[in-house]
Structure formats: structure tokens, C-alpha cells
Amino acid sequence: MIRVLIADDQPLVRRGLALILGPDPDIEVVGEAADGAEAVDLAHRLRPDVVVMDIRMPVLDGVAATGRLAEVRPESRVLALSTFDMDEYVVAALRAGAYGFLPKDISPEELIAAVRTVHTGEAAVAPRLLTRLLSTYVRTTPREPRPAPEAPVGLTPRELEIWRLLATGLDNAGISAELDISVSTVKNHITAVFGKLGVRDRAQAVIAAYETGLVQPERGGA
């Protein structure tokens, strides 16, 4: 059973999300929060597996709440929601530790699938959507100094190439076809890349690629 906490400042949205998720036989909605501070408090008390977190909320916004949960209760994995898919707060939430992002106009089936994905520890972000977000909002110069993508993090040339392809939006099958290697080999390389970069998942690896300048944001497009 996947225990889910819903955090949104709009009661109708909370109720709608609960009505979508509740009937699923593998999901139990254990609580609802009206702001980020309440979400953090309830996560401590109710111990949900997944927190469906609106990004923009009063008292404590979803980004700050996600950061606190990542520090003090990482077992409660955050799936961030936003009304706008091109929102700088989305990247901030992923930086803060969210396992995924979805726009609020998704279908019920997509929401349930994303909750299941986040519960397994995988990132629930469409690669192309993530690439668009980063191309718009991630600066190539990081806020804090970061190592160059070569020797300091110890990546091999093949791992560096897989990191680059991952950051352009290819899934494992796409990387496999591009490099003419097996999907299992791709998975092994990606695991090694995550370890050497010190990132948790695909979303954070893509962010790191843009921040280090390995991949350049698109110019003049949306």
C-alpha cells in the first residue's frame, strides 16, 4: 500500500486529488495539508511514502517544504505539482529534492502512474518536459562553484557521453540505440554516473549537466 499525503492550498484541488487517488487499491490517502508547513508536520506524524505537493502555497511554499522533507524525512518522496509547466519553481523543487513534477492538467491515469513511479524511487518527469524547463530556467553558471564534468568527478568518456545524452532527453532505450549498446549496460553506466556526480536521480543529473555547462540551454526558443 502506497501511503500518500496531499498538500495544496485549495480545498477543492485537495479533494479532487484525493478522489482520484483514493479508489486505487494500492494507494491510501492518509492526510491533507493546506500549506507547506502543515505538510512537513503531517509528514512527520503520518509517515507517507509520497507527498503530492503543490509548489505555490502560503506560509511555507512547496519548494521550501520539499527541501525540509529531503533533509529530515527523505522517506517521504515528493511529487511536485504546478499549474504552469514552464515554471522556474519546478526546477527549484527538483533541486530541493522532489522526485518528480507534473502539471495540474494531467489525466488521473498519469497522476496515479507518477505516484507509483515516485514510490519506487524513480524520477517522474517527462524527459522532454524537463529539458524544456531547464533550457528556459537553469543558468549555465551555477550559483555555487561546481567541478567541471571531466576529471574532478572521475567520469569515463563513455559515462560522460551517456550523461550528455541523458540530459538531452533520451531515455535508456534511446541512449542504447544511439550508442549501440544494451539497455542493461546503459543502466549500469547511469548508476555509475549518479554515484560520481553525487545525484539521486535522472532529474538531478540533468540539472547538473546544465549547471556545469555540459549541455547548453536553447537560445531564443520556448
N, C-alpha and C positions, 0 to 999 in steps of 0.2 A: 504494500500500500504506500503510495506517494502522498506524504502529508504536505499540504500547500497552505501558505498564508498569502492573503491578497491585501495589497497596500495601494489605496487610491483615495484621493480626497473627495471624489464624487460618489455619494452613496449608490446612485443608480448604476454607475460603472462597476462598483464592487459587487452589487447584487447580480448584475449581468454576467460578470466573470464567474461568480460562484455557481450560477445556474448552468453555465457551460461546463465547468469542470466537475461539479458535484456528482452528476449522474454517472460519470465514468467509473466502472467497477474497481479500477486500480488507483483512484485518486480520492483523497479525503480533504475537504477544505476545513482546516482546523481553526481559522480565525480571520478577521478582517481588521485592517488598520486604516485610519483616516489621514495619517501623516507619517513622515519618516521616523520621527522619534518613537511613535507608538509601534511602528513596525519593528524597530530594534528591540523594544521592550517585550513585545509579544513573541518575537523570535527566541528570546532567552527563555521565556516561560513555556511556550508551546512546542519548541524544537521542531519546526517544519523542515522538510527536506528541500523544498523550493519556496522562494518568496517571489511572487509576481508583483513587481514593484513599478508603480508609475514614477516617471522621472521628475516631473514637476509637481511638488506638493508643498504645503505650508509647514511652518515650524522647523522641519528638517527635510530638505529635498531628497529625492531618490538617489542622487549621486552621493551625497554625504552619508545617507543611510547605508548605501551599498558598501562604501568604504569602511564604515564601522563594523558591519557584519563580516566583511572579509577579514578583519583583524580579530574580532572577538568570537565570532561564530561562523567559521568558514564552511561548516557542515550544512548550513542553510544557504543553498545556492540561489543567486538572484537572477531572475529573468526580467529584464527591464522592458517597460512599455513606454511608448511615446505617441502623441497624436501626429507628430511630423517625423517622417523617415529621414529627412535631411536636417538633423538637429545636432548641434555641437555637444549638447548634453549627452547624446548617445555615446559618443567617443569617450567623454569623461566618465560615463558609467562603466564602460568596458575597461578603461584604465583603472577605475576604482575597484574592479574585481567582479563585475557582472559576468555571468556565464553566457548571456545571450541578450539579444534585442529583437523586439517585434514591434511593428507599428500597430496601432489600435484598430485598424480596419481589416485585420486578418480574419480568416474564417475560423469558426470553432474547431474544426479539424486541425488547422495549423497551430492553434494555441495548445491543444492537447498534445500534439506531437512535439512541440517545443518543450513543454513541461517534462515530458518523458525523456527527451534528449538531455536537457539540463540535469535531470536527476541522475543520469548515468555519468555525468562529469564532462560531457562533450559541450562544445560551443554551439548554441542555437542561433547562428547569424548566417543569413544567406551570403555566400562569398561575394557575389557581385554587389549586393547592397552595402556590405562592409567596405568594399573598395571605393564605392561612390562616396560614402561618408568620409573616409579617410582622405580621399582626393580633395575634398572640399575643406575639411576642418583640421587635419593634422599638419602641423608645421614640420618642414624637413629639419629645422634646427630645434632640438629638444629643449625643454625647459631646464633640464639638468644635464650636465655632461654625461654622455654615454660612450661606450667604446665603439670603435669602427667595427664593421661586420666581419673583418677577416681574422687576423691572428689573435687579438685580445680575447675573443670568446672561443677560440680554438676550432672553428668550423672548417671542415674539409671543403675543397672546391665543389664536390658533389652536394654536400649539405647546404652550402651557400646558394647553389643553383636551385635546389628544392625549396629553400626558404624564399627565394625570389619568386618562383612560380606560384607558391602558396599565397604570397602577398598580392599577386595579380588576380587572384580569384579562382584559380584552378582547384578542383577537388582532387582527392587521391587518385581517382581513375584518370583524370585529365593529366596529372603530373606523370603518371605511369605511361600514358600514351606519348606524351611529349618527349620523355627521356628513354622510352623503350626498355623499361624495367618493370618488374612485377609490382602489383599493388602492395603486397606484403613488404617488399623492400622499401617502397615509399614510406609505409607506416613506420618501419624501423628507423629510417633516416629522420622522419619528422619527430619521433620520440627523442632522438639524439639532439636535434636542433632545439627543441623545447628545453631540454636539460642544460645545454650550453648557454642558451640565452637567458635562462632563469625565468621563463614564462610558463604559464599554466596551461594555455590552450591556444587554439588557432587564432582567435580574435586578438589576443595579446601579442602573438607572433607577428601578425600583420601590422599592428600598431608600431611595434619595434622596428619593422622594416621601413616604415615611412619616417619614423623619428631619426633613424640612423642615416637616412638618405639612400638606402639600398634600392628603394623604389621611389620614384618621383611622383608627386601629385600631378594630376592632369591640369592643363592650363586652359583657362577660358571656357571650360565646359561645365555642365551641371552634373 
